Amino acid sequence: MGAPNTAVPSAPAGAPIGPGSLTWKYAGDLRNMLFLGRTGILQNMHPAVGAALQDHSDFFADPWDRLIRSLPQIQGMIYDADAEARAGRVRDYHRPLKGTDSRGERYHALNPDVYWWTHATFVELTLALNEHFGTPLTTEEKDQLIAEGVTWWRMYGLSDRVLVANYAEFEEYWHRTIDEVLESNATTDFALRLGSVRIPAVPGIPEPVWSVIWRPVMAFNVWLANALMPERAREILDLRWSPLDRKLFGLVATTVRTVWPLLPERLRYAPRAYAGIKRVRGA
C-alpha cells in the first residue's frame, strides 16, 4: 500500500492589479455607481454585515455615510500611490466591529468568511457591470479577474483559507452563499423602502434641491437595485420583477452601452481613480 498523499494544496495564484489589469480598468468606472443599491443590499444581506451596520453605524439615519467613507478608500487600494498602506487602514477600520447577528451567532467584521463576502461583491461587480452595461467578459477574462481579486484580497493581510482558484470556484461560492447564508433583514428592508422614506441629501446636493428630487431619484435607485439583483437574491427579498420592468431595464442598459464609450475618459472614472490613472501616465 502506498503512502498517503499528504501534499498541501497550493494556494490560489494571484495576478497583478496595476495598470493594464481588469481591476485597474473597471474598479474606478463610474458605471459602478449604478450598482450602489445592489452591491450595498447584497452585502447587508449577510447576517454579520447587517448586524454590524445596526450595532456600529448610523445607517438608518444617514445611509450615505458608509458609502461616502468606504468607496473612495477601497478605490485607493487600487489607484493610490500608497495602496498597501491604504489597504491596512481599510482593514483596521473594521477591527472594533463585533457582536451578535440575527441568528444569535457571534460575529466579527474581520472574520475572513464575512470579509470575503464583501470583497467578493466588489470582484463580482466587474462581471455584472460588463454583463449589463458593457461587453460580457470571456472565460479567460473571468479567470483573470478572480486571480486579480486574490491579489487584492491579500493586501488586507487576512487568511487565504477563503480564496478560490478560478471563476468556476468563485461562481460556486457566490451561488452557495446566496442560497445558504444571505437573508432579508432590517437593513435590507430599510434600503428597499428608500423610495418613500426621506433621508438626508446626497453629499454635494443642496437640501432645497434634494427636497424636490429625492423621491424620484431614490425610487429609481431602488428599482435599479431590483433590476440588477441576482434572481435568487430577489426571491429572498421578496421582490417582484414584471415583464414590463424587464423591457424598461433593457432600454436603460442599451442607452448606457451606447452612450458610455462616447464620453471623455475624465467623465468615465471616479475622481480618485482618474487621479491615479493620470499619476501613472505622468510617471
N, C-alpha and C positions, 0 to 999 in steps of 0.2 A: 504494500500500500504506500502510495507516495505521500510526501509531507504535505500538510495542509497549506493552502495558499494564505499567507499572512501579509501579502503586499498591501500597503496602504493606498487607497485610490488617490490618483493625482489630483491636485487642486485645479479648479477651472482656470483656464488661461484667460488673462485679460487682453485688452487691446488699447492702444493709445487713444486718448480723448481730446487731444490738442487739434490744431488746425488740420483740416483735411478729413477729420473723423465725422461720422454721422452725428455724434453728440454735439460737437462744435457747430455743425451746420444747423441743428434743429433746437437745441436747448434754449436758445435765446430768441427763437422765431416768435413774433407777436401773434401768430395764429394760435399759439398755445393759450392765449387769453380767452379764446372761445371755449376752452375746456376747463376754465376755472371752477365752475359749479360741479361739473362731472368729476374732476380729479379730487376736489375737496370732499364731495359726498362719498366717493369710493374710499378715501382714506378714513373718513369719520365712521363708515360702516364697520370698521374693525372695532370690536368691543373695547380694546385698550385705548385706541385713539379717541373714540367717542367719550370714554370716561375721563381721559386726561384733559380734554377740552372743557368738560363740565367742571372738573375739580381744580384746574390750574389756569383758566383763562376767562376773559370776559366775552366769550364767543357770542352769547345771546344778546349782549348789549351792543357789541361792535364787531360783527363777523369779518369786517375788512382788516382788522388789526393783524390777525395771524397771516393773512395773505401778504400784506404790505411788508411785514417784518421778514417773512420766510423766503418769498420768491427771489428777491434780489440777492439774498445771502446764498441761496442754493445756486443761482446763476454764477455768483462769484467763484464757486468751486470750479467752474469750467473756464471762465473768461478772465479772472483776476490774475495779476502777476504773482500774488501770494496765495495761490489756490490751496496749497496744502494747509497753510495756517488757517485759512478761511474754513476749510472742512473741519478742523479741530474745534473752531468756535461754534460752528453749526451743531456739531455733536454735543458739545458741552452745554449748550442751551437746554438740552433735554435731560441732563443728569438729575435734576430735582423732581422730575415728573413721575410720580408713582402713587399707587392707591389700589382700590378695588373696583373691578369693572362690573358691568350689568349682570354678569353671570356669577358674581360672587368670588371671582378669581383675582388674585393679586396680580398687578401689572407694574411694569417699569418701562418707560419710553425707550430705554436703550437695550431692552431685551432684543436680541437680533431678530427673532421671529416677528416682533412688532415693527421694528425699524425697517426691516427688509420689505415689509408690505408697502410702507410709504415710499420707500425708494423705488420699488417695482412700479408704482403708479407713474413715476416720472419717466422711467425707462419705457414703459408701455405707451406713454403719451406720444412718443415719436412714431410708434406704429400706428396709433389711432389717427394722429394728425395727417399722416400720408394716406391712410385708408380713406378718410372722409374728405380731405381738402387738398390733396396733392396727388402724387403717384405712388401707389402701394409699393412697399419695399419688396425686393426679391428675397428668395430664401437665403441667399448668401449675405445680403444686407441685414436680414433679421438676425442671423448668427453673429455677424459683426457687431450689431447694436447690443446684443446681450453680452458679448465679450467686453465691449466698452463699459457697459453697466457694471461688470465685475470690477474693472479698474476704478470706476467712480466710487463704488461701494468701499473698496479697500482704503480710499482716502479717509474714511471715518475711523479706521483702526478697530473695527468690530470683527466678530468671529466670521470665519469663512464657511462655517458649517451650513449656512442657509443658502449658499450660492448654487446656481445652476450652470451647466456647462454649455448649453446651446439653446436655440429658440424652442425646440421641441420640449425640452425640460421646463423652460420658462412658461410655455403655454399650458403645460400640465399643472404647474404650480398655480398659475393665475386662475384657472377654472376651479381647481380644488379649493382654493382659498375662498372664492366667491360662494361656492356651494356649501362649504363646511364651517366657515368662520364668520363671514360677514353677516350683519344684522341691520334691521331698522331700529333706530334708537332716537333719543330726544334731539340729538344734534342733526340727524338727517331729516327728521320731521320738521324741525325749525327751518332748515335750509330750503326745504321744498315748499314752505309757506311764505317765502320772501317776496312773492308777487303780491301779497296782501298784507304783509307786516312791515310797518315803517321802520327803517334802520337808518343810522347816520349816513351822511353823504359820502360818496366815494372821495377819497382824498384828492384834492385839486379841483373839485366841482363846488362852486359856491352854493350855500344852503338854499338861497331863493331859487336857483336853477333846479337843484335836486328836488325841491318840493313839488315842482311841476312834472319832472320826468321820471321820478323814482318808480312809480307803479308800472308804466310800460317797459322801462328798462329792466326791472327785476323780473317781471312776468316773462319777458323774452329770455332772460338768462335761465330761469327755471325750466322753461320749455326746451331750451337748447341743451341743458344738462340731461333732460329726459331723452332728447333725440340722440345724444351721444352715448348714453348709458349702455353697457353690455346687457343683453336681453335677460340673462339670469338675475343680474342685479336689479333690473327694472321689476322683475317679478317679486323679489324680496321686498322692495319698497312699495309694492302695490301701485305701480304707475301704469297709466293707460296710454296707449300709443295707437292712434287710429290710422287708417289708410290715408286720410286727408293730411294728418300730421306728417306721414312719410313722404307724401308728394311735396308738401311745402318745404320740408327739410331738404329734399332733393334740389329744389330751386336755390336754396341758400348755399348748399355745397357747390353747385355749379357756378354760382356767382363768385364765390371765393376762389375757386380753382381758376376762373377766367381772369379775374382782376389782379390777383396777387402777383403773378410774375411781371406785371406791368409797372408795379410800384418801384421807386428807387430803393436801394438797399437800406438806406438810413431809416426808411419808414417800415421796413420789414423786420427790424430787430429791436428788442428792448434796449433802452439806453445803456445798461450795464454790459450787455453783450456787444453792442456796437462799439463801445469804448475799447473793449478787449480786442475786437477784430481790428480796429484801427491801430491799436498799440502794437500788435503783432506784425501788421503790414509795415508800419513805420520802422520796426526793428529789422 
